[in-house]
Amino acid sequence: MEQLLRNFFLFLSKNRFFTKLAKRYGLRFGAGKFVAGETVPAAVQTIQELNEQGMSVTIDHLGEFIDSEQEAREAADGCIDAIKAIAEHNLDSQLSLKLTSMGLDISEKVVMENMRRILDVAEEKDVFVTIDMEDHERCEKTLSIFKELRSEYEHIGTVLQSYLYRTVEDIEDLNQYNPNLRLVKGAYKESPKVAFPDKKDVDENLKKIIKMHLLNGNYTAVASHDDAMIEFTKRLVEEKDIPKDQFEFQMLYGIRTERQAELVAEGYKMRVYVPYGNDWYGYFMRRLAERPANVAFVLKGVFGK
Ligand code: FDA
């Protein structure tokens, strides 16, 4: 039943019609639990609150399916506004973005133009940018764009997903760039041809790549709500004497907030991924797919508290 619900929400997350409808009608159905608001000022307020609690942030200007160059340019402008707001308010925040919202599916020229525009401002304002990883179909393209941009800019990192068979090789291949990588399990529906179908293999592979990347001496963001991954990382860094400024934990806004506070209290760097914007639908559906128990929030949103 849980698997069925999971597939259902992942199926819904790709629906362009609902994506467009959601943009028009604003945050609904309890999405506010996972999304900080629709505007930069709303996001700034949330970042300030989290910073006051000792947490760093990466802000994500929500956006996926883009149909035109104009929309991609607007999404890039949104990222630039967010970077400027981070600098202006002196916030402890980075920026995350998805290449599809920058025009990845339109053309390489469009996506590179938008990324360079963003990264020019990011370098100037000293704000780090992470390229989120999307579905497997776009993984190769995303990594090749990352490599090209990494050779031009300092303030750029990306994400690798432990559910993909290819990821161990990607860790090895990217090592020459000394990349700052966020390591995750992976949030999309993938075929067993490209991704481990069993969760225990995904979990083991995440431990494996965390270890590889840390021991390669690279900055590692362990982005997981799973205590097993957190405990594994804590043990490893202690055993191998890895300094606290070579890694951080990351979690999503609104998920396991008490655990986030505990990690801060224990002296670890904790970064919260804070999405904002009106393109909240796909993100929200993927969060429901991860934990169908969250559907309770949706029902509350629909039928009132
Ligand atoms: P897992 O799914 O095994 O969950 C462990 C425990 O965490 C659960 O038992 C539950 O208690 C809690 N939990 C997990 N998800 C929850 C939820 N939605 N609501 C409430 N509780 C929940 N993916 C991707 O493909 N590309 C990307 O770029 C990113 N970026 C990213 C950034 C950050 C900061 C995080 C934390 C995650 C991502 N992800 C991602 C998502 C990631 O791939 C994965 O889908 C989720 O983190 C869920 O996996 P966990 O590692 O948390 O463990």
Boltz pocket constraint, residues with backbone or C-beta under 6 A from the ligand:
constraints:
  - pocket:
      binder: B
      contacts: [[A, 131], [A, 132], [A, 133], [A, 134], [A, 159], [A, 161], [A, 182], [A, 184], [A, 185], [A, 186], [A, 187], [A, 188], [A, 223], [A, 224], [A, 225], [A, 226], [A, 227], [A, 250], [A, 251], [A, 252], [A, 255], [A, 256], [A, 271], [A, 272], [A, 273], [A, 286], [A, 287], [A, 288], [A, 290], [A, 291], [A, 294]]
      max_distance: 6.0
